[in-house]
Amino acid sequence: MGIEAVKNKAMEIAMKIKKLGQDDPRRIIHSIKVGVALTLVSLFYYWKPLYDGFGASGIWAVMTVVVIFEFTVGATLSKGLNRGLGTLLAGSLGVGVNYLANLSGQKGEPFVLGIFVFLIAASATFSRFFPGIKARYDYGVLIFILTFSLVSISGYRMDEFLTLAHQRLSTILVGGAICIMISILVFPVWAGETLHNSVTSNINKLADYLEGFGGEYFYCCEDGEHGVATEKDKSFVEGYKAVLNSKSMEDSMANFARWEPKHGKFRFRHPWKHYLKIGSLTRHCAYQIEALNRHLCPQLQTQDPSQLRRMIEVPCKTLSSESGKALKALATGMKAMTNPSPSSQVHLNAAKSAMNDLKDSLKLTTAQTTNLLAIIPDATVASILIEIVKSVEDLSEAVVELSLKAHFKSIEATVSPEKPQLLHKGTINPFVEAEDEQPHVVIRVRGTEDEDLTEKKGSSGTTSLPT
Amino acid sequence: MGIEAVKNKAMEIAMKIKKLGQDDPRRIIHSIKVGVALTLVSLFYYWKPLYDGFGASGIWAVMTVVVIFEFTVGATLSKGLNRGLGTLLAGSLGVGVNYLANLSGQKGEPFVLGIFVFLIAASATFSRFFPGIKARYDYGVLIFILTFSLVSISGYRMDEFLTLAHQRLSTILVGGAICIMISILVFPVWAGETLHNSVTSNINKLADYLEGFGGEYFYCCEDGEHGVATEKDKSFVEGYKAVLNSKSMEDSMANFARWEPKHGKFRFRHPWKHYLKIGSLTRHCAYQIEALNRHLCPQLQTQDPSQLRRMIEVPCKTLSSESGKALKALATGMKAMTNPSPSSQVHLNAAKSAMNDLKDSLKLTTAQTTNLLAIIPDATVASILIEIVKSVEDLSEAVVELSLKAHFKSIEATVSPEKPQLLHKGTINPFVEAEDEQPHVVIRVRGTEDEDLTEKKGSSGTTSLPT
């Protein structure tokens, strides 16, 4: 029994390790990269010519590798540069202070040094509370305090601080260079790319929710196997929740991305800050979805559908699924770094017109009911959906702004993203079919992009959830 | 002009420094503490007897102080213990591996060592991806890799790794002890206390919003100087926004608090995890307030108040302000670590009865209006407020649970927090006065607590915003 339990525990841990690696194989690669970097650095000890050059201070290279090798290139660069700069500044300051302390004679030296160490450590520590410094130079200031203390204190004893400073600097340079090279050259993990993918995937999660919401909320209005639908749609209902707390991760990725050189489709000065704006708008929309989601609880849905619910069903479903498709098209375009596709604008317009339909049907409702309480859930859902269209529009504008700032490729030069002249080039027939089919839009474009666009429409059609 | 500009810049920075210190004076104290700790540690160099004992490895003590001295006691303890444990484990493993490598002869030694360094560095790096390890032992694993590499690599050259390991350990112990003692004994900043205060202050922020909301939303229904009111109430409208992104801070504080010994009113094993639950419920409520807040925009309010708005005004105002008062009473009790005061339950009950009033008036509405769209904002506000009562109740239950788990003091032994027998001991007269006065509840209790409670009622009355 005891052996059985140990076996089970071991199996469990093995499964966990496997899952962790499968979820993100870059983790395994990163671990191997750290192992390789450390083994390379140990050459300083194993290989005699190198050892003779650097001596025992090769341990600084080992320390540098362990401490600065981070998961993303940006974090590694940021730590490496912070460490290099902090050491350099503190080293020169330490030399200066030592010179000053020497002037004050044998007795006064420790006092002068002590006062300097106290003052500089205290003020540098205080500077770490500045939000700007904390976000980007926290590690540099730490290393500054460390190096300054070491150089000035050991300078008092050893009288060879110049050697110490020089050895430290050169080994840090070597260790840092090995880290940065391995980090960049061997299967690099870019913070910028991670941020880009995370922001687009968050938009996608909202899109999934919105595409699925209409079918889920109104399912009781239809006959058929809703049990199956809820089973299948569970995933989209939970997806958006990860967006709610995405701020801190996005902030740190944006900070790391600033340090990264040109990679893939990203320039050196890619507008990473703008991703934070898009992220914040995405979260804003996620809060609205959180409000919407509270109305998906079963006890609200088992009630007999009210007259109002029947009336708002079609515009609400269209609004929600078109908003979702608009977001999905935005996310797809953003991910591929092309200008926002006209289809996102088309879906947004469809969502807006559904919003107007919804408003119209609400306006024209002769509310015969004497029980306003019964229709309040539906009225609230309608109200939140109307707000969501505004959020989607804001998000769309922010993505357009990003595409301009980051010089995204345009798919077609004659189509400006704000006012799609596509509308004048082809025909758009919004039509609503029988109740059991989701309303959709058929776009026909005269020109060479014909195939491309219909294909896009087709693919977004297949990802939409059955209603 | 140039001098003027420099002067202005310097003034600006000085103001920023002053503000940073004023916002949280603990920052200044922390900086001074770090300075003192470093100056103490430099005694290892200045004072001859100590230097003779530790030699040049006193730099490890300096390094330890700089690296592990964090703002809160919990973070310092966590880093210190991680560093100590990581060094100890890696040191003994390093000794073992060195012994193994020695067996394989002069030629084989570097290969065996290299393979071990690679394997252990790679697998330890991978373990840092486990969420549980990342949250609590990340630094320990880092130090483990570092120490293992240093001990095993330098063991190959120096043949004196035992001395190295021993010196490192003892200086780390001394440096760590200095940090931990200064951190705990001199104006300690406890992570647990910070978490406790931050969670209660977040509940307070929501309470402020709810207490103010009614007056703000319905101000156009009343005559008088609403301009002044909006000016004055600006702060409460923004306060809740800080709650939305509070998760990462609370998570890390809860992780640090686990390491802290008994302090103030907190035991060693205070249920810190439960604060995360309360924090998450608080954020849930903040999302609802975010939805509510969207209806405070001016263009919605300048419209002529609808019939519905006039009708729901009184119950909505009561509901919102009573929910706010219930939260405030909860936060006050929680902050003082006393059992949830009966007054919070009284306010919650008042909010619930206002919710029923609201539901009743919605039910009885003969919706004469033919324009449902016009009343949708009011209906949505009513619907969100109804949901907020549920959230406040959940929050209240979670606080009661905490008070049981953490053995909060009770103010009166005969009053159980769930079913306040107070109701049977005294009289509660909810009454609603003329429109210009806020409805409130008068509580009279027979017994010794009389003065206490009426005072509480009085003070909560003064903090409520004028409607």
Interface residues (C-beta under 8 A of the other chain):
Chain A: K16 I17 L20 G21 R27 I28 H30 S31 I32 V34 G35 V36 L38 T39 S42 Y45 Y46 Y51 A56 G58 I59 V62 M63 V66 V67 P110 L113 G114 V117 F118 L119 A121 A122 S123 T125 F126 F129 F130 L142 I145 L146 S149 L150 I153 S154 Y156 R157 M158 L244 N245 K247 S248 R283 Y287 Q288 E290 A291 R294 L308 K359 L362 K363 L364 T365 T366 A367 T369 T370 N371 L372 L373 A374 I376 P377 A379 T380 A382 S383 I384 E387
Chain B: K16 I17 L20 G21 R27 I28 H30 S31 I32 V34 G35 V36 L38 T39 S42 Y45 Y46 Y51 A56 G58 I59 V62 M63 V66 V67 P110 L113 G114 V117 F118 L119 A121 A122 S123 T125 F126 F129 F130 L142 I145 L146 S149 L150 I153 S154 Y156 R157 M158 L244 N245 K247 S248 R283 Y287 Q288 E290 A291 R294 L308 K359 L362 K363 L364 T365 T366 A367 T369 T370 N371 L372 L373 A374 I376 P377 A379 T380 A382 S383 I384 E387
